């Protein structure tokens, strides 16, 4: 988990946003950096609405507040159209980003009925209801079904 006081960082490295996907609690501050020796920009959208669009020469750092929930899509529009990133801004303190194996851990989830929402940039959103018990671990498998070719 990321605490709102700690904030999140989005860097430009080797003409890619790093990290590509991250989750942040609503109200978090994001620090925008550019570690490349060339100009980039960070155009952040929530749906079709622009939240901010900041030019980032190497020497500039910008801080922005993530004040609304949803999936913030980010692009660089300074001739780097392949560059993209996503920040999922959530009201919940319980979240995670999967590792390279697609696994994640969310700690200290209170007992009771909970809904897990999984998001993938190409495969979409999936919801699953679970009931963790106090003081226990719960394994949850979330699987996307691939569509058959031509359907």
Backbone as ProteinMPNN parsed JSONL, in Angstrom:
{"seq_chain_A": "XXXXXXXXXXXXXXXXXXXXXXXXXXXXXXXXXXXXXXXXXXXXXXXXXXXXXXXXXXXXXXXXXXXXXXXXXXXXXXXXXXXXXXXXXXXXXXXXXXXXXXXXXXXXXXXXXXXXXXXXXXXXXXXXXXXXXXXXXXXXXXXXXXXXXXX", "coords_chain_A": {"N_chain_A": [[0.832, -1.179, 0.0], [0.36, 2.292, -0.587], [0.874, 5.203, 1.193], [-1.101, 8.2, 1.466], [0.422, 10.408, 2.276], [3.003, 9.788, 1.493], [2.985, 9.742, -1.291], [3.277, 9.428, -4.926], [5.424, 8.566, -7.687], [6.187, 9.439, -11.016], [8.241, 8.772, -13.585], [10.22, 9.651, -16.48], [11.996, 7.509, -18.333], [14.407, 6.398, -20.533], [12.718, 6.903, -22.706], [10.227, 5.952, -21.795], [7.443, 5.736, -19.579], [7.854, 5.334, -16.127], [6.764, 4.002, -13.151], [4.886, 1.802, -15.365], [2.257, 1.115, -14.695], [0.45, 2.081, -11.851], [-1.015, 2.345, -8.555], [-2.854, 4.632, -6.6], [-3.944, 6.188, -3.595], [-6.827, 8.304, -3.358], [-6.255, 11.785, -3.239], [-3.546, 11.665, -3.047], [-0.24, 12.889, -3.723], [1.455, 13.373, -6.758], [4.667, 13.102, -8.088], [6.218, 14.345, -10.851], [8.756, 13.456, -13.018], [11.687, 13.77, -15.151], [14.037, 11.826, -16.334], [15.369, 11.553, -18.674], [17.515, 12.86, -21.299], [16.121, 14.523, -22.98], [13.241, 16.48, -24.07], [10.088, 15.795, -22.61], [6.525, 15.36, -22.182], [3.766, 15.264, -19.883], [0.748, 14.23, -20.274], [-2.176, 13.962, -18.749], [-5.187, 12.236, -18.496], [-8.55, 11.831, -17.442], [-10.872, 9.825, -18.431], [-12.216, 11.558, -21.088], [-11.416, 14.004, -20.256], [-8.9, 16.414, -19.667], [-6.644, 16.326, -17.044], [-4.161, 17.36, -16.337], [-1.436, 18.79, -18.194], [1.729, 18.777, -18.633], [4.798, 20.155, -19.61], [8.031, 18.714, -19.564], [11.112, 19.457, -19.325], [14.442, 18.207, -18.747], [15.416, 19.36, -16.347], [13.171, 20.067, -14.863], [10.751, 19.53, -12.301], [7.529, 18.477, -11.338], [4.726, 18.741, -9.217], [1.618, 17.254, -8.579], [-1.764, 16.995, -7.431], [-3.741, 14.139, -6.915], [-6.884, 14.197, -7.213], [-9.307, 13.024, -7.861], [-11.16, 9.993, -8.267], [-10.541, 7.116, -10.353], [-9.381, 5.833, -13.562], [-6.489, 7.113, -14.592], [-5.187, 8.016, -17.552], [-2.092, 8.323, -19.151], [-0.021, 10.082, -21.394], [2.788, 10.834, -23.515], [3.183, 13.51, -25.563], [5.087, 14.674, -27.117], [6.21, 13.993, -29.7], [6.503, 11.33, -28.97], [4.683, 9.082, -29.207], [4.297, 6.432, -28.475], [4.63, 6.24, -25.79], [3.111, 5.515, -22.732], [1.175, 5.43, -19.701], [-0.49, 4.425, -16.655], [-2.479, 5.442, -13.925], [-4.242, 4.273, -11.295], [-6.569, 5.698, -9.418], [-7.807, 5.464, -6.262], [-10.443, 5.22, -3.768], [-10.086, 3.447, -1.75], [-8.078, 2.027, 0.888], [-6.952, -0.396, 0.413], [-5.13, -2.03, -1.814], [-3.206, -3.203, -4.664], [-0.499, -3.771, -6.977], [0.113, -6.079, -9.478], [2.887, -8.397, -9.559], [5.698, -9.463, -11.642], [4.891, -12.055, -12.113], [2.213, -11.933, -12.071], [1.097, -11.936, -9.596], [-0.151, -10.852, -6.369], [-0.332, -9.218, -3.147], [-2.474, -8.218, -0.617], [-2.513, -6.739, 2.372], [-3.83, -6.981, 5.766], [-6.622, -6.799, 5.402], [-9.867, -6.18, 6.456], [-12.086, -8.586, 7.992], [-14.963, -10.009, 6.372], [-17.438, -9.467, 3.769], [-16.058, -8.706, 0.701], [-15.225, -6.899, -2.286], [-13.221, -7.578, -5.007], [-11.54, -5.773, -7.404], [-10.202, -6.075, -10.478], [-8.009, -4.721, -12.858], [-6.938, -4.416, -16.209], [-4.955, -3.038, -18.739], [-5.465, -3.758, -21.419], [-7.263, -5.903, -21.328], [-9.38, -5.195, -19.737], [-11.79, -4.789, -17.021], [-12.417, -6.771, -14.118], [-14.525, -8.236, -11.725], [-14.733, -9.664, -8.456], [-16.233, -11.314, -5.766], [-15.274, -11.834, -2.444], [-14.741, -13.427, 0.772], [-12.897, -12.727, 3.237], [-11.529, -14.143, 6.241], [-10.914, -13.155, 9.616], [-7.512, -12.709, 10.472], [-6.47, -14.571, 8.682], [-5.087, -15.909, 5.594], [-6.009, -15.51, 2.194], [-6.402, -17.038, -0.846], [-6.898, -15.947, -4.095], [-7.911, -16.537, -7.316], [-7.891, -14.873, -10.274], [-8.951, -14.872, -13.497], [-8.618, -14.078, -16.858], [-10.641, -14.659, -19.664], [-9.672, -15.551, -22.835], [-10.724, -14.271, -25.938], [-12.003, -16.034, -28.739], [-10.395, -16.136, -31.881], [-11.627, -14.043, -34.435], [-14.137, -13.647, -33.363]], "CA_chain_A": [[0.0, 0.0, 0.0], [1.026, 3.59, -0.605], [0.139, 6.14, 2.021], [-1.265, 9.468, 0.773], [1.487, 11.336, 2.637], [4.212, 9.424, 0.761], [2.822, 10.127, -2.681], [3.733, 8.54, -5.976], [6.378, 9.169, -8.618], [6.145, 8.995, -12.403], [9.474, 9.237, -14.216], [10.469, 9.354, -17.89], [13.312, 6.879, -18.448], [14.6, 5.69, -21.811], [11.491, 7.132, -23.491], [9.11, 5.173, -21.255], [7.014, 6.141, -18.241], [8.193, 4.339, -15.108], [6.259, 2.712, -13.596], [3.857, 1.837, -16.401], [0.972, 1.092, -13.994], [0.523, 2.188, -10.396], [-2.265, 2.667, -7.869], [-2.644, 5.654, -5.577], [-5.173, 6.603, -2.919], [-7.283, 9.644, -3.678], [-5.596, 12.818, -2.435], [-2.086, 11.518, -3.124], [0.517, 13.802, -4.569], [2.326, 12.699, -7.709], [5.848, 13.847, -8.509], [6.541, 14.068, -12.252], [10.184, 13.631, -13.26], [12.209, 13.413, -16.459], [15.438, 11.399, -16.243], [15.943, 11.521, -20.023], [18.163, 14.119, -21.683], [15.292, 15.195, -23.983], [11.956, 16.98, -23.595], [8.877, 14.974, -22.575], [5.415, 15.976, -21.478], [2.891, 14.322, -19.184], [-0.642, 14.6, -20.518], [-2.985, 13.052, -17.933], [-6.62, 12.339, -18.763], [-9.534, 10.985, -16.765], [-11.838, 9.766, -19.523], [-11.827, 12.511, -22.137], [-11.041, 15.268, -19.611], [-7.496, 16.619, -19.305], [-6.39, 16.719, -15.654], [-3.013, 18.248, -16.469], [-0.574, 18.555, -19.343], [2.93, 19.492, -18.211], [6.068, 19.953, -20.282], [9.065, 18.331, -18.602], [12.527, 19.384, -19.658], [15.189, 17.413, -17.768], [15.627, 20.067, -15.081], [11.91, 20.433, -14.21], [9.942, 18.574, -11.545], [6.194, 19.024, -11.113], [3.89, 18.006, -8.265], [0.183, 17.396, -8.809], [-2.611, 16.254, -6.493], [-4.697, 13.233, -7.557], [-8.055, 14.578, -6.43], [-10.507, 12.315, -8.297], [-10.958, 8.561, -8.482], [-10.696, 6.599, -11.703], [-8.168, 5.426, -14.263], [-5.842, 8.248, -15.239], [-4.344, 7.592, -18.672], [-1.025, 9.302, -19.35], [0.713, 9.974, -22.65], [3.744, 11.866, -23.897], [2.778, 13.952, -26.895], [6.198, 15.39, -27.738], [6.72, 13.046, -30.705], [6.742, 10.02, -28.349], [3.314, 8.577, -29.119], [4.279, 5.081, -27.904], [4.761, 6.319, -24.336], [1.852, 5.564, -21.998], [1.169, 4.932, -18.324], [-1.796, 4.49, -16.021], [-2.546, 5.539, -12.468], [-5.583, 3.998, -10.807], [-6.776, 6.484, -8.194], [-8.848, 4.718, -5.549], [-10.808, 5.684, -2.428], [-9.812, 2.362, -0.804], [-6.686, 1.862, 1.32], [-6.551, -1.774, 0.133], [-4.861, -2.182, -3.24], [-1.886, -3.73, -5.013], [-0.171, -3.951, -8.387], [0.685, -7.418, -9.623], [4.313, -8.497, -9.889], [5.949, -10.021, -12.978], [4.188, -13.341, -12.231], [0.781, -11.687, -11.987], [0.664, -12.172, -8.217], [-0.207, -9.673, -5.504], [-0.731, -9.422, -1.754], [-3.077, -7.07, 0.048], [-2.453, -7.115, 3.788], [-4.681, -6.373, 6.787], [-7.985, -6.56, 4.931], [-10.809, -6.588, 7.5], [-12.97, -9.706, 7.69], [-16.275, -9.631, 5.842], [-17.619, -9.582, 2.324], [-15.28, -7.686, -0.022], [-15.194, -7.032, -3.733], [-11.924, -7.331, -5.622], [-11.667, -5.246, -8.762], [-8.954, -6.249, -11.211], [-8.013, -3.942, -14.102], [-5.828, -4.627, -17.129], [-5.091, -2.002, -19.758], [-5.992, -4.296, -22.68], [-8.293, -6.907, -21.095], [-10.518, -4.59, -19.045], [-12.027, -4.899, -15.585], [-13.052, -7.991, -13.646], [-14.916, -8.135, -10.316], [-14.936, -10.944, -7.767], [-16.59, -11.153, -4.362], [-14.576, -12.763, -1.548], [-15.048, -13.24, 2.189], [-11.748, -13.079, 4.074], [-11.746, -14.317, 7.678], [-9.927, -12.434, 10.421], [-6.256, -13.372, 10.789], [-6.123, -15.636, 7.75], [-4.749, -15.557, 4.22], [-6.996, -15.972, 1.233], [-5.888, -17.068, -2.22], [-7.943, -15.647, -5.069], [-7.46, -16.626, -8.7], [-8.676, -14.088, -11.229], [-8.492, -15.313, -14.807], [-9.294, -13.515, -18.03], [-10.898, -15.603, -20.746], [-9.323, -15.0, -24.131], [-11.747, -14.437, -26.967], [-11.555, -16.789, -29.915], [-10.08, -15.33, -33.053], [-12.73, -13.873, -35.368], [-15.434, -13.453, -32.709]], "C_chain_A": [[0.879, 1.246, 0.0], [0.227, 4.512, 0.281], [0.019, 7.467, 1.286], [-0.151, 10.458, 1.079], [2.76, 11.067, 1.831], [4.145, 9.875, -0.688], [3.368, 9.096, -3.637], [4.643, 9.306, -6.921], [6.133, 8.584, -10.001], [7.34, 9.627, -13.102], [9.448, 8.901, -15.703], [11.884, 8.801, -17.968], [13.402, 6.091, -19.736], [13.338, 5.736, -22.668], [10.365, 6.176, -23.101], [8.745, 5.764, -19.895], [7.294, 4.997, -17.277], [7.64, 4.819, -13.771], [5.146, 2.878, -14.632], [2.454, 1.868, -15.781], [1.242, 1.235, -12.505], [-0.849, 2.565, -9.848], [-1.943, 3.673, -6.782], [-3.969, 5.971, -4.897], [-5.537, 8.029, -3.316], [-6.644, 10.643, -2.716], [-4.088, 12.727, -2.463], [-1.484, 12.605, -4.004], [1.402, 12.97, -5.488], [3.454, 13.65, -8.074], [6.199, 13.401, -9.914], [7.996, 14.422, -12.498], [10.52, 13.304, -14.708], [13.694, 13.111, -16.323], [16.11, 11.3, -17.604], [16.572, 12.865, -20.373], [17.378, 14.9, -22.749], [13.969, 15.634, -23.359], [10.881, 15.901, -23.676], [7.752, 15.844, -22.05], [4.587, 14.871, -20.841], [1.474, 14.844, -19.351], [-1.511, 13.557, -19.83], [-4.464, 13.315, -18.183], [-7.398, 11.372, -17.876], [-10.725, 10.941, -17.711], [-11.363, 10.699, -20.626], [-11.368, 13.855, -21.575], [-9.546, 15.322, -19.283], [-7.413, 17.065, -17.85], [-5.21, 17.671, -15.576], [-2.215, 17.847, -17.692], [0.672, 19.407, -19.114], [4.13, 19.138, -19.074], [7.151, 19.673, -19.257], [10.446, 18.309, -19.248], [13.251, 18.655, -18.518], [15.266, 18.072, -16.387], [14.351, 20.307, -14.287], [11.279, 19.25, -13.48], [8.613, 19.24, -11.231], [5.467, 18.129, -10.123], [2.43, 18.32, -8.567], [-0.564, 16.56, -7.787], [-3.59, 15.402, -7.3], [-6.003, 13.328, -6.764], [-9.34, 13.848, -6.812], [-10.197, 10.855, -8.563], [-11.172, 8.196, -9.946], [-9.358, 6.209, -12.291], [-7.638, 6.636, -15.022], [-4.896, 7.697, -16.302], [-3.346, 8.708, -18.974], [-0.315, 9.009, -20.666], [1.751, 11.088, -22.73], [3.412, 12.235, -25.335], [3.842, 14.812, -27.571], [6.916, 14.404, -28.666], [7.041, 11.662, -30.14], [5.39, 9.329, -28.129], [3.201, 7.165, -28.544], [4.305, 5.097, -26.378], [3.385, 6.422, -23.679], [2.06, 5.022, -20.587], [-0.243, 5.084, -17.782], [-1.624, 4.611, -14.516], [-3.999, 5.302, -12.081], [-5.728, 4.701, -9.467], [-8.002, 5.907, -7.496], [-9.186, 5.364, -4.201], [-10.451, 4.659, -1.349], [-8.345, 2.353, -0.378], [-6.138, 0.469, 1.012], [-6.386, -1.965, -1.374], [-3.468, -2.735, -3.434], [-1.739, -3.7, -6.527], [0.49, -5.317, -8.485], [2.175, -7.344, -9.943], [4.465, -9.129, -11.271], [5.293, -11.388, -13.19], [2.669, -13.166, -12.211], [0.224, -11.897, -10.591], [0.668, -10.873, -7.424], [-0.611, -10.094, -4.102], [-1.329, -8.11, -1.265], [-3.198, -7.463, 1.516], [-3.499, -6.365, 4.619], [-6.074, -6.003, 6.3], [-8.946, -7.02, 6.027], [-11.686, -7.753, 7.036], [-14.305, -9.182, 7.171], [-16.315, -9.778, 4.332], [-16.925, -8.398, 1.652], [-15.376, -7.946, -1.517], [-13.8, -6.672, -4.225], [-12.178, -6.876, -7.046], [-10.289, -5.309, -9.407], [-9.058, -5.474, -12.51], [-6.761, -4.267, -14.896], [-6.032, -3.673, -18.295], [-5.658, -2.505, -21.084], [-7.192, -5.221, -22.47], [-9.485, -6.393, -20.294], [-10.571, -4.889, -17.561], [-12.755, -6.21, -15.269], [-13.35, -7.806, -12.157], [-15.109, -9.52, -9.73], [-15.233, -10.64, -6.301], [-15.897, -12.24, -3.55], [-14.987, -12.459, -0.108], [-13.842, -13.653, 3.024], [-12.166, -13.203, 5.541], [-10.63, -13.597, 8.428], [-8.699, -13.293, 10.675], [-5.852, -14.485, 9.841], [-5.689, -15.062, 6.407], [-5.806, -16.153, 3.305], [-6.377, -15.921, -0.147], [-7.061, -16.862, -3.161], [-7.327, -15.729, -6.455], [-8.429, -15.835, -9.577], [-8.106, -14.379, -12.607], [-9.308, -14.615, -15.885], [-9.474, -14.612, -19.064], [-10.546, -14.927, -22.066], [-10.442, -15.269, -25.122], [-11.161, -15.228, -28.133], [-11.349, -15.844, -31.072], [-11.298, -15.263, -33.982], [-14.087, -13.69, -34.711], [-15.535, -12.087, -32.106]], "O_chain_A": [[1.994, 1.241, 0.522], [-0.992, 4.598, 0.136], [0.933, 7.842, 0.552], [0.193, 11.274, 0.223], [3.508, 11.993, 1.519], [5.14, 10.337, -1.246], [3.855, 8.039, -3.235], [4.634, 10.537, -6.952], [5.9, 7.383, -10.144], [7.445, 10.85, -13.2], [8.746, 7.985, -16.133], [12.854, 9.513, -17.708], [12.574, 5.22, -20.002], [12.945, 4.74, -23.275], [9.646, 5.66, -23.956], [9.61, 6.23, -19.154], [7.006, 3.837, -17.572], [7.991, 5.902, -13.301], [4.548, 3.946, -14.758], [1.567, 2.562, -16.279], [2.144, 0.597, -11.962], [-1.722, 3.037, -10.577], [-0.906, 3.589, -6.125], [-5.007, 6.017, -5.556], [-4.663, 8.855, -3.578], [-6.512, 10.371, -1.523], [-3.407, 13.618, -1.955], [-2.134, 13.153, -4.895], [2.018, 11.993, -5.062], [3.237, 14.833, -8.334], [6.448, 12.219, -10.151], [8.426, 15.543, -12.225], [9.745, 12.649, -15.406], [14.513, 14.023, -16.212], [17.3, 10.993, -17.682], [16.201, 13.893, -19.805], [17.912, 15.832, -23.35], [13.622, 15.21, -22.257], [10.773, 15.187, -24.673], [7.991, 16.936, -21.533], [4.693, 13.702, -21.21], [1.054, 15.776, -18.665], [-1.579, 12.409, -20.268], [-4.936, 14.449, -18.097], [-6.959, 10.255, -17.602], [-11.498, 11.896, -17.791], [-10.209, 10.621, -21.048], [-10.976, 14.744, -22.331], [-8.998, 14.39, -18.695], [-8.03, 18.056, -17.462], [-5.245, 18.662, -14.847], [-2.303, 16.715, -18.168], [0.667, 20.61, -19.371], [4.446, 17.961, -19.252], [7.196, 20.31, -18.204], [10.906, 17.251, -19.676], [12.694, 18.514, -17.429], [15.185, 17.385, -15.369], [14.433, 20.719, -13.13], [11.275, 18.123, -13.976], [8.568, 20.424, -10.899], [5.579, 16.904, -10.183], [2.05, 19.472, -8.78], [-0.059, 15.535, -7.328], [-4.197, 15.885, -8.255], [-6.194, 12.624, -5.772], [-10.364, 14.032, -6.154], [-9.108, 10.515, -9.026], [-11.889, 8.88, -10.676], [-8.33, 6.246, -11.614], [-8.26, 7.115, -15.97], [-3.929, 7.001, -15.991], [-3.709, 9.882, -19.043], [-0.046, 7.857, -21.007], [1.613, 12.138, -22.103], [3.366, 11.374, -26.213], [3.541, 15.583, -28.482], [8.069, 14.038, -28.441], [7.775, 10.898, -30.767], [5.011, 9.032, -26.995], [2.108, 6.747, -28.163], [4.032, 4.078, -25.743], [2.59, 7.298, -24.019], [2.992, 4.263, -20.322], [-1.08, 5.774, -18.365], [-0.756, 3.979, -13.915], [-4.885, 6.05, -12.495], [-5.074, 4.329, -8.493], [-9.094, 5.866, -8.063], [-8.327, 5.979, -3.569], [-10.507, 4.972, -0.16], [-7.464, 2.64, -1.189], [-4.981, 0.182, 1.318], [-7.367, -2.051, -2.113], [-2.65, -2.745, -2.513], [-2.723, -3.613, -7.261], [1.335, -5.664, -7.66], [2.658, -6.368, -10.517], [3.481, -9.31, -11.987], [5.153, -11.832, -14.33], [1.927, -14.143, -12.321], [-0.988, -12.024, -10.417], [1.384, -9.926, -7.75], [-1.158, -11.176, -3.893], [-0.764, -7.036, -1.472], [-3.906, -8.411, 1.855], [-3.978, -5.294, 4.247], [-6.642, -5.003, 6.739], [-8.841, -8.158, 6.484], [-11.988, -7.888, 5.85], [-14.72, -8.066, 7.486], [-15.33, -10.17, 3.706], [-17.174, -7.241, 1.992], [-15.584, -9.079, -1.951], [-13.267, -5.609, -3.907], [-12.926, -7.504, -7.795], [-9.338, -4.68, -8.943], [-10.077, -5.552, -13.197], [-5.668, -4.379, -14.342], [-7.15, -3.516, -18.785], [-6.281, -1.729, -21.808], [-8.053, -5.315, -23.346], [-10.497, -7.086, -20.184], [-9.562, -5.197, -16.927], [-13.586, -6.685, -16.043], [-12.52, -7.278, -11.416], [-15.582, -10.435, -10.404], [-14.567, -9.813, -5.678], [-15.925, -13.416, -3.914], [-15.508, -11.385, 0.193], [-13.762, -14.797, 3.472], [-13.034, -12.472, 6.019], [-9.522, -13.454, 7.91], [-8.816, -14.46, 11.047], [-4.966, -15.273, 10.169], [-5.896, -13.883, 6.123], [-6.415, -17.176, 3.618], [-5.881, -14.877, -0.572], [-8.092, -17.524, -3.039], [-6.33, -15.063, -6.735], [-9.63, -16.106, -9.607], [-6.921, -14.159, -12.856], [-10.536, -14.57, -15.822], [-8.561, -15.402, -19.308], [-11.063, -13.854, -22.376], [-11.03, -16.35, -25.143], [-9.981, -15.103, -28.463], [-12.068, -14.855, -31.211], [-11.921, -16.282, -34.281], [-15.095, -13.587, -35.409], [-16.559, -11.748, -31.513]]}, "name": "protein", "num_of_chains": 1, "seq": "XXXXXXXXXXXXXXXXXXXXXXXXXXXXXXXXXXXXXXXXXXXXXXXXXXXXXXXXXXXXXXXXXXXXXXXXXXXXXXXXXXXXXXXXXXXXXXXXXXXXXXXXXXXXXXXXXXXXXXXXXXXXXXXXXXXXXXXXXXXXXXXXXXXXXXX"}
